[in-house]
Amino acid sequence: MTHIDEHDIRRAIAAELDRRRWSNYRLAKQSGVSAVVIGRFLSRQRDIKASTAARLMAALGLSIQKGAEK
């Protein structure tokens, strides 16, 4: 089984939001995920389900690259 680090996902989403100059609200509209959930995830106040992370990443055109297993 491949380990996917939530920290890496959080960092990638935050970096892409910054690059695009998108707000959490804009990502919420694009992904269908609540802006509150996005904000809490990005500020490390809560974890999110893999399916939710996938929705956020898809809205940003990001994908998870399989790398070396941890």
Summary of the structure (lengths in Angstrom):
residues: 70
radius of gyration: 11.7
end to end distance: 9.3
largest distance: 34.8
contacts: 159
relative contact order: 0.22
helix: 59%
strand: 0%
